[in-house]
Amino acid sequence: MNEQDITPYQIDLLSEHLNQKGLTFLQLLYVLWKGKLAIILFTVVFAVTSVATSLLLPNTYRAETTLSLAQQDKSAMGLSGQLGGLASLAGINVGDGNADRSQLALEVLRSRAFVSEFIETREILPDLMAVSEWIAEGNRLLYDPAIYKPDSKTWVREVDFPRSVVPSMQEAYDKFIEILNVSENKQTGIVKVSIDHLSPHVAKDWTNWLIEDLNNEMRQRDLTDSRKTVEYLEEKLNNVVLAEMQSILFQLIEEQIKTIMLAEVMDEYVFKTVDPAIAPELKHSPQRAIICILGTLVGGILGVLFVLIRHFAKLQD
């Protein structure tokens, strides 16, 4: 029987033989010793392959920023909840004041619309989809010539349908989500946002830009909603004659105006930066030592299995 003829059926034979006939520890050692060359060969091949693979993988850097919920946003959540109750008494719906705005902001951060707008506005599509290497000396990015030509700013990649030569926002979004990392500590409310990239400087810039654009996006949403709410409340006020109802409407209008004022003056509207992202000096991945160790272990294990399967397969002949 050739060594290349090992089949899944023979793996089952190994298990059956061990269960039915048994194999002492000394016998096992003897079988493995006889097949030591095969085990060594498997181990060496996998070790060399894992070393070569780890060396071919480019360094990736992770820039991370630490955020907390802006103080004025925390107070606004409680106030808006109380006034939301008053508004419901007046038969007016001004939204869910108890909604967790930090959660909403994080969902916006991961949303297709926000990420696509971020990619287009910041003009980062080539740096996202076509970079092949970062040169530390001079802080230069190299682009894959089979994908993108930076001199003429032309996309030249060859792709199959439904992909297009110029990456679509759907494809760019999928790529961006792979390098975006968001984590939240539910107890402290601390949020960490990070970006992985071949360039530590690009990773830093994108991370800081993301928070800046996210705060601007949430600010504009609140400005739009509050202005519409004020218009609606003022219209309601003209049709209300009860003094108590008018008082409630005035309070609601006052709070919406406060929201507008805060949104217009606060740069860090939803998230306050505790620790801004910096260009990391050390790579985040790949973990070359771990890759080499795991590759060597896998090779050794496969070598042992190969020797045992070959041994019991010969017993069946």
C-alpha positions in Angstrom: 0.0 0.0 0.0 1.4 3.4 -0.9 1.6 6.2 1.7 -0.4 8.4 -0.6 -3.3 6.0 -0.5 -4.4 7.0 3.1 -8.1 7.5 3.2 -10.6 8.6 5.9 -11.7 5.0 6.1 -8.2 4.1 7.3 -8.4 6.7 10.0 -11.5 4.9 11.3 -9.5 1.6 11.2 -6.9 3.2 13.5 -9.5 4.1 16.0 -11.1 0.7 15.8 -7.8 -1.1 16.2 -6.9 0.9 19.3 -10.3 0.2 20.8 -10.4 -3.6 20.0 -6.8 -4.8 20.2 -5.3 -2.1 22.4 -1.8 -0.6 22.0 0.6 -0.4 24.9 2.7 2.7 25.5 5.9 0.9 24.6 4.4 -0.4 21.3 3.3 3.1 20.5 6.8 4.5 21.1 8.2 1.7 18.9 5.8 2.5 16.1 6.6 6.3 16.3 10.3 5.6 16.5 10.2 3.5 13.3 8.4 6.4 11.6 10.6 9.1 13.0 11.8 10.2 9.6 8.3 10.9 8.4 7.4 12.8 11.6 10.6 14.9 11.3 9.8 15.5 7.6 6.3 16.7 8.4 7.5 18.9 11.2 10.3 20.5 9.2 8.1 21.1 6.2 5.4 22.8 8.3 8.0 24.7 10.3 9.7 26.1 7.2 6.3 26.9 5.6 5.1 28.7 8.7 8.3 30.8 8.9 8.2 31.7 5.3 4.5 32.6 5.6 5.0 34.8 8.6 7.9 36.6 6.9 5.8 37.3 3.8 2.9 38.8 5.9 3.3 42.6 6.1 3.3 44.4 9.4 -0.1 45.9 10.5 -0.4 48.7 13.0 -3.4 49.5 15.2 -4.2 53.0 16.4 -6.7 53.3 19.2 -8.6 56.1 20.9 -10.4 56.0 24.2 -13.8 57.8 24.5 -16.3 58.6 27.2 -19.9 59.8 26.8 -19.9 63.6 26.8 -21.1 65.1 30.1 -23.8 67.3 28.6 -25.1 64.3 26.8 -25.5 62.3 30.1 -27.6 65.1 31.6 -29.6 65.7 28.5 -30.6 62.0 28.5 -32.2 62.3 32.0 -33.8 65.6 31.3 -35.2 64.5 28.0 -36.7 61.5 29.7 -38.6 63.6 32.2 -39.8 66.1 29.6 -40.8 63.2 27.4 -43.3 62.2 30.1 -44.7 65.7 30.2 -45.0 65.7 26.4 -46.9 62.4 26.5 -49.4 64.0 28.9 -49.9 66.7 26.3 -50.4 64.1 23.6 -47.1 65.1 21.9 -44.4 62.6 20.9 -40.9 64.2 20.9 -39.0 60.9 20.8 -37.6 58.4 23.3 -35.6 60.4 25.8 -34.4 57.3 27.5 -32.7 56.0 24.4 -29.1 55.2 25.0 -27.4 57.7 22.7 -24.0 56.2 23.0 -25.4 52.9 21.6 -27.1 54.8 18.8 -23.8 56.6 18.0 -21.9 53.3 17.9 -24.5 51.8 15.5 -24.2 54.9 13.3 -20.4 54.4 13.4 -20.8 50.9 12.0 -23.5 51.8 9.6 -23.1 51.5 5.8 -24.3 55.0 5.2 -21.9 56.6 7.6 -18.8 54.6 6.6 -19.5 55.1 2.9 -19.8 58.9 3.4 -16.6 58.8 5.5 -14.7 57.0 2.7 -16.0 59.4 0.1 -15.6 62.6 2.1 -12.1 61.8 3.3 -11.1 60.4 -0.1 -9.4 57.3 1.4 -10.5 54.7 -1.1 -7.0 54.1 -2.7 -5.4 53.9 0.8 -8.1 51.4 1.8 -8.2 49.1 -1.2 -4.9 49.3 -3.0 -2.0 49.8 -0.5 0.6 47.0 -0.6 3.4 48.4 1.6 4.3 51.2 3.9 7.9 52.6 3.8 8.8 54.0 7.2 11.6 56.2 5.7 9.7 59.2 4.3 6.4 57.8 5.5 5.5 56.6 2.0 2.7 54.3 0.8 3.2 51.9 -2.0 0.3 50.8 -4.1 -0.2 47.5 -5.9 0.4 48.4 -9.6 -2.0 45.7 -10.7 -4.8 47.5 -8.7 -4.1 51.3 -8.7 -1.8 53.8 -10.4 -1.3 56.8 -8.0 0.3 59.0 -10.6 -2.7 59.1 -12.8 -5.1 58.2 -10.0 -6.5 55.4 -12.1 -7.9 52.0 -11.1 -6.6 49.2 -13.3 -7.5 46.0 -11.4 -9.1 43.1 -13.2 -12.2 41.7 -11.5 -15.1 39.5 -12.3 -18.7 40.6 -12.2 -20.4 41.9 -10.0 -17.2 43.7 -8.9 -16.1 46.8 -10.9 -12.7 48.2 -11.8 -13.3 51.1 -9.4 -14.3 49.5 -6.0 -17.9 50.1 -5.1 -19.0 51.5 -1.7 -20.3 48.1 -0.8 -16.9 46.5 -1.4 -15.2 49.4 0.4 -17.5 49.1 3.3 -16.8 45.4 3.8 -13.1 46.1 3.7 -13.4 49.0 6.2 -15.5 47.0 8.7 -12.7 44.4 8.7 -10.2 46.9 10.0 -12.5 48.8 12.3 -12.6 47.6 16.0 -15.1 48.9 18.5 -15.4 47.8 22.1 -17.4 49.2 25.0 -17.2 48.7 28.8 -20.8 48.5 29.9 -20.0 49.3 33.5 -17.8 52.4 33.0 -19.2 53.5 29.7 -15.7 53.8 28.2 -15.5 53.1 24.5 -12.4 52.1 22.5 -12.3 52.6 18.8 -9.3 51.5 16.7 -8.2 51.1 13.1 -5.7 48.6 11.6 -3.6 49.6 8.6 -0.2 48.9 7.1 0.7 52.5 7.9 0.6 53.6 11.6 0.1 57.2 10.5 -2.9 56.3 8.3 -4.4 54.3 11.2 -4.0 57.2 13.5 -5.5 59.7 11.1 -8.5 57.5 10.3 -9.2 56.8 13.9 -9.3 60.4 14.9 -11.2 61.4 11.8 -13.8 58.8 12.6 -14.6 60.3 16.0 -14.6 63.8 14.6 -17.0 62.9 11.8 -19.2 60.8 14.2 -19.7 63.7 16.6 -20.5 66.0 13.6 -23.0 63.5 12.3 -24.8 63.1 15.6 -24.7 66.9 16.0 -26.4 67.5 12.7 -29.0 64.8 13.4 -29.9 66.5 16.7 -30.0 69.9 15.1 -32.3 68.8 12.4 -34.6 66.9 14.8 -34.6 69.7 17.4 -35.5 72.4 14.9 -38.3 70.3 13.5 -39.5 69.6 17.0 -39.5 73.4 17.9 -41.5 74.2 14.8 -44.0 71.4 15.7 -44.3 72.6 19.3 -44.7 76.2 18.3 -47.5 75.2 16.0 -49.1 73.2 18.8 -48.7 76.2 21.1 -50.8 78.4 18.9 -53.7 75.9 19.1 -53.6 75.4 22.9 -55.6 77.5 25.3 -55.1 75.8 28.6 -52.4 77.5 30.7 -51.0 74.2 32.1 -50.6 72.8 28.6 -48.9 76.0 27.4 -46.5 75.8 30.3 -45.6 72.2 29.3 -45.1 73.3 25.7 -42.9 76.2 26.7 -40.7 73.8 28.8 -40.4 71.4 25.8 -39.5 74.3 23.5 -36.9 75.6 26.0 -35.2 72.2 26.2 -35.1 71.8 22.4 -33.5 75.3 22.1 -30.9 74.2 24.7 -30.1 71.2 22.6 -29.7 73.4 19.6 -27.4 75.7 21.4 -25.2 72.9 22.8 -25.0 71.2 19.4 -23.8 74.4 17.8 -21.0 75.1 20.4 -19.8 71.6 21.4 -17.1 70.0 19.2 -17.2 66.7 21.2 -20.9 66.4 21.1 -21.6 62.7 21.9 -18.2 61.3 22.7 -15.4 63.1 24.5 -11.9 61.9 23.7 -10.1 60.7 26.8 -7.0 59.5 24.9 -6.6 60.4 21.2 -5.1 58.0 18.8 -1.4 58.2 18.1 0.8 56.6 15.4 2.0 53.3 17.1 5.7 52.5 17.0 5.2 48.7 17.4 3.2 46.5 15.0 0.0 44.8 16.1 0.2 41.9 13.8 1.2 39.4 12.5 2.4 37.5 15.6 5.2 35.7 13.8 6.5 33.7 16.8 3.0 32.2 17.4 2.5 31.4 13.7 5.8 29.5 13.6 5.1 27.6 16.9 1.6 26.6 15.8 2.8 25.6 12.3 5.5 23.4 13.8 3.1 21.8 16.3 0.6 21.1 13.5 3.3 19.5 11.4 4.4 17.3 14.3 0.9 16.2 15.1 0.1 15.4 11.4 3.4 13.5 11.2 2.4 11.3 14.2 -1.1 10.7 12.7 0.4 9.8 9.4 2.8 7.2 11.0 0.0 5.6 13.1 -2.4 5.4 10.1 0.3 3.9 7.9 1.1 1.4 10.6 -2.4 0.1 11.1 -3.2 0.3 7.4 -0.4 -2.2 6.8 -1.9 -4.5 9.5 -5.1 -4.7 7.4 -3.3 -5.8 4.3 
